[in-house]
Amino acid sequence: MLLTQNSVESVVCEWHEDFVVSFADGSVELVSVKHRGKRRNPWNVADLCKDGGLAHLFDRWRACDGLSNVRLRLATNAGLTTGKGGATTLKAMCGRDPEVASGVDTMAEAVARYLLRVRWKQSYATIPVVPQVARLADIVIPAGFTDLVRAFFAALHIDDELPSRRHITDVNLQSLLIPAIATLQQDHVDVEATYRALVERIEKSNRDESDRGQLAVYIADPTRVLHSVQIQQRIARRRLTRATVLDTFVSSRSTVPTFARGQLPITAPGGGNLRKKMTRGRIPADEAAHAERLRSAWYVAWSQHRSGLAGDTTDLANTSLEVLDAVFACREQAEEETQGGAPYGRRMNQLMARHLTPDALGAGLPFPVNGRHLRGLAYQLCDDCDFYFSDVFDSSEEEAS
C-alpha cells in the first residue's frame, strides 16, 4: 500500500508497537505481529489476551487515550479457535462494521477478565489491578472497564492469515512486491535483490535505540511532535516512506547510476587535503578535478541513503576498510612500477580506477553503488588523511599549487 496507494504516508518500525502505519487522512494503525509455531494449537481468546498481543495492544490504545483516529491490528500466521466463544467469534465482533452483533457483551466481559488476569503478572499501566482469585469467573470487573473493552473491539482488526516463516519470502514476493513493481511500471528491477535490500532497510529501522518509551501521544497526535526536535529525529530514523522503499530497488541492469534520477549533484564540504595530496603525487589537474567530482558523488549518495542509526557507522567502517586495503595494494603496485623514487601518484590513481569496483570489493553497503562511488569514498578517506599519493607529509603546512 505504501508503494501503490496514496492513502498510506509512512510506516514507523518498532515504535509503540511492532510498527505503526500513518495514513493520509490523519489516522494511524498500531500493528502487533505474533508468530506461532506450526505445532502449536490455534489461538483461543485467553491465549490471544496473554501471549497473542491483545493486552499489549489494549494498553497502547489506552495510552493513546482511545482517540478515534487510532486503529489497531493483530496479525498472526496462526489460526483461531472456532465454536461459540472462540477466537473466530471474537474476530467477527471486531471492527467498525462487525459481522457478529449478538453476544458482544458476554465476549467483552470474558476479555475484560482475561486482561485483568494478565495484569497480575505483567505490568500494564492502563489495565487496573484487581484482587487475585482462583477462578476467572470470580474476578470483579471494575466499573466502566467492560465498556472500554467494547470500544477496544471497535478499533481492532484481527488478521490470522499471514504466511509462516517458511513461506513468507515467497508469498511476499509473489503477492506484494511483484504486483507493486508491475503497478509502478518499473522496468529492470531485480526482484529478489530488491526484497533483500528492503528487508535490510527495515532491519535498520528496527534497531533498538535503548529507549523506545511509550510516547503514545506523539503517535495519536503528530502535531505535538513539533514540540520536541528529539522525538522528531527518533521517529524519522524509524520511518519508511515511499521514497525510502523505492531507494531500495535494485536494478537488474549491470550498471548503477552515479546520480539517481532527479538527484542534483552538489559539492561535498572539505577537499583541501585531497587537493594537496594529489598535487604532491603529481596527479594532473584534470584528474584531480574529476576526483573532486567523484568525492561529491559519494557524499550525495551517502547523505541520501544513510538511515541515521548506529548501523550506519558499522557499514561505513567495513566498506572503508575494504577500500583502504585496495588502495594500499594499488599504491604498492604503483611504487613497484615506478623505479628510482619517481612520483607514483598518477599510476596509483589509475590503478584505483581499475580495482575499486563493487565486484572486486563486495562492498558491504545497504544500497547499490558503482566504482565511481567507491573511488569517491576513497578520495574522501584521502581527504581525511587515511592515505597519501606520495610519502606522508603535513598537509596543514602544504600549499596546493
N, C-alpha and C positions, 0 to 999 in steps of 0.2 A: 504493500500500500504506500509505503514511503517513496518508492520509486515511481509508481504509476498513478497515484491519486493525490490530488491537491488537498484532500481533506486531512491528510496527516502532515504535520510540520516537522516533527522530530521524535526521536526515541532517546531517552536518557537511561543509561545502563547502571544497574546496581545503585539506585538512588531511591531510598524509601521502600522499594520493593525490588524484585529481580529486574524489572525495567518498567519505565513509565512512558506511555505514548501520549504525545501532546498533539491535539487536533486544532485545525484552523479556526473552529468555532469557539475556542477557549476552553473546551472540555479536556479532561485528562483521564487516562485509564491506567490504574495501578495493576500490574500483572505479576502474579506469582506462578512460578513453574515448578511442578513437582514430578520427579521421575519415580517410577515404581517398577521394581524388577518383575520379570515375567512369571516368576514363581510365586509372587505374592497374590493374594486374592484381590478382587476388585474393591474399590473404596466403599466403605459404608459411611453413614453420616458421622458416627463417632470418630472414625479414623480421619475423615476429612477435617474435622474440627481440631484434632490433636496433631496429627502428622501431615495432613494434607494442605495446610496453609490457611484454613479459614479463620482460625483465631488470629493469626498474624495479619491477614487482610482486614479483618474486623477492626483490629487495633489501629492499623494505619488509616483506615477510613474514618474512624472516630477522631484520630489525631488531626484529620483534615476538616474537623467539625461537621462531617457528613454533608458537605456542600453539594448542591445539586449538579455542579459541573464535574464531580468526581465519580467515575465509574470504576468497577472492579472486575478482574478476570482471574479465574483459577484455571490454569492449563496443565493437563497431565496426559501421559501416554496410557494410563490405566483405565479400565472400565469402571462402571459404577454398579453397585448392587441394585437389583430390581425388586419389585414387590411393594406392598403397602409400607410406607415409611422408609423406603430405601433411598439411596443417594440419587437414583434416577428420578424419583419423585421430587426430591429437593431441587434438582437441576431444572425440572419443569416448572417449579414455583418461582424461579428467579428471573430477573429482568423486568423491564418496564412493561412488557406485554407477556406475562406468564401464560404458559399453556395450561396450567392447572391452578384453579382458584379455590377449590374445596380442600379443607384440611390444613390450610396455611397456618392457622392459629396453633394447632397441635404440633406442627413441624417447628414453628417458631419457638414454642416452649421447650421442645426437645433440644433444639440447637442452643437455646439460651442456657440450659442446664449443662450441656456438653462444654460450652465456653467457660462457664463458671467453674466446672471441674478442672479444665485445663489450667485455669488461673491458680489453682492450688500449688502447682509445681512449676509454672512458667510465669515470669513477670510481664504483665501487660498493663500499662498504665491506665488504659481506658476500660478495662474489664474489672468490675468490682470484686472485692474479696468477700466471700460468704463463709460461714462456718462449715467445716468439713463433716460430712455424714457418710454412712456406709452405703446407702442406696441412692442411686441417681434421682429416683422419684422424690426423695426426701429433701433435695436441695431447694432451699427457699429462694425464689427469684425476686430480686429487688424490684420495687415499683418502677415501672417505665422501661425496664430492661428488655422485656419481650417486644415492646413497640420498636425499640431500637433495632432489634434483630429482624423484625419485619421490614423496616426501612432498609436494612442491610441487604435483604433478599432483592429488593427492587433495584439496587445498584450493582448487583452481582450477576456475572455470567460464568457458567462452568463449561469448559471445553475439555472433554475427555477423549479426544480423538487424535492426539498428537502421535507421531510415529515413535517407535522405540529407538533407543540409541543405535541399535544395529542398522536400522534403515533410514535414519534421519537425514543423512547426507544425500542419498539417492532421492528421497521424497522432496527435500528442499530444492534440489537441482531441477527435477522434472516438474514439480508443481508450482514453484515460486520463481526461481532465478531465470530459467529458460523462457517462461512466458513473459516475464518482465523485460528481458532483453529484446524479445520479439516486439513487444508493445512500444518500446523506446526506439525500435528500428536501429539498434546498434549493430553495425557490421563488424566482423573481425574481432569478436570477443572470445577469449579463451575461457570457457565457462568454468571448468574445474579450477584453473589457476585463479580466476576471479573469486570463486567461492572460498578458496583457501585464504586469499588476501582479505576477504571480508570477515572471515572468522577471526583472523589475526587482529584485524582492526577492532572488532568487538571485544576481544580479549584485552586489548589495551585500555578500552573504556571501562572494563570490569575491574581493573586492578585496584586493590584496596588502597585508600589514602590514609588509613589508620583511624579515620574519624568519619563515619558515614552519618551518624546522628539521625534524629527523627526529621526535624526541619520540614514538617508536613505543610506548614503554612506557605512555604515557598513553592510548593507544588500546586496546591489548591488555588493560590492567588499569586501568579507570577509577577504581578506588578510590584509586589513587596520585595522582590529580589533587587530592585533598584536601590534599596536602602543598604545593600551590602555588596560591595565590589567583590569581596572574597567568595561569597556564595555564588555570584555570577560566574566567577572564574572556575570554581569547582564543578558547577553544573555543566559549564561549557566543555570541560575536559571529558565529560562522560556523555555528551550529546552527539548523536548521529543524525545528520540531515541528508537530504537527497544528494547534495553536493559531496558530502563525506563518502557516501556509498559509491557514487559514480567515480570518485577518485580511486577506488579500489579496483575498478575494472582493468583487467589485463588484456592487452591486445594480442591477438593471435599472429599479428604481423611480427616480423623479426626485429623491427626497429621500434624504439621508444622515442617519441619527440622530445627534443631538449626543452622546449617550452610548450606546455599544454595549450590547446586551442583556447583563445580568449585571454591568455595569460600575458601580462605586459612585462617585458624584460626591464629590470631595474638594476642599478649599480650597487653592489654589495659594499658595506662600510669597510674601512681599512684599506689594505692593499699596499701600503708603503713598504713594508718589509719584503713583500714578494718582488716589487719592482727593483729594489736594491740588490736582492739576491740574484735576480735574472741578469741584471747589468753586470754584476761581478762574475757571473758564469758565462758571459759573452753570448748571451742569447739575443738574436736580432730583435729590433724594436717591434716589428710587426708580429712576431711570435709572442713577444711579451704582452702586447696589446690583446692578442687572442686569448692568452692565459687569463687576463683580467676579465674578459667576457665570460669565459668558462667558470671562473670563480663566482661571478654574479649569477650564472645559470644554476650552479649548485645552491647558492644562497636562496634563490627563489624557490627551487624545488623543496629544499629542507624546510623553509618557512611555511610553505603551503601544506606539507604532508605531515609534519610532526604533530603528535597528539597533545603535547604538553604534560604528559605523565612521566613518571620516573623511568619507564621503559625506554623512552627516547634516548636517554643518556647511555644506556647499555647498547642499544642498536648502533648508535653513532660511534661508540668506543670500539665495538667489534669490527665495524667496517673500516674505521680509521686504522686499526692495526693491520688489517689486510692490505690496505692501500699503502701504508708505510713499508710493509715488507716488500711489496712490488717495487716501490720507488727505490729502496736501498739496493735491490737486485739490479735495477736499471742503472743506478749510479756505479755499482761495481763493474758492470759490463762496459759502461762508457769510459771508466778510468782505464780498463784493460785495453780498450781500442785506441785510446789517445795516449801515445807514448811521450816520454820526455817532459812530463809535467805540464803539457799544453792544456788550455781550458777545455773542460769536458761537458760544460753545462748544456750546450746546444744538442750534443749527441744524447745526453741523458734525457733531455726533453723529448727528443724524437722517440727514444725507446719507451718512454712513459705513454706516448700516444699509441704505441703498438701493444703494450702489455696491460694497461689499465682498462680492462673490459669486464663486463659482468660475467661472461663465460669463464674468463681466466681467474677471476677472484671469487665468484659465487657470492657476490655482495649480499650480506645479510640484512638488507633494509626492508621495511614493511611496505615499500612501494617500488614500482619498476623504475629502473634507471638505465641510462646508456653510458657509453665510455666517456662522453663529454662531461656528464655529471660527475663521474669518478675522478676525472682529471681536475674538474673544478674543486672537488673536495681535496685533492692532493695539493692544489695551489693554495687553498685555504690553510692547510696544515703547514705549508711552507711559510705563509704569512704569519702563522702562529709560532714560527721558529722551531718546527719539529724536524726540518731537514733543510739542506742548502744545496745549491747548484755549484758549489765550489768549496774550498776549505772554509771552516767555520770562522766567522768574523763578527764583530759587534755592529749590528745593523743600526743601532741608535746613533753611532758616530759616522756612519757611511752615508754619503750623499749620492743619490742616484743621478747619473749623468744623462 
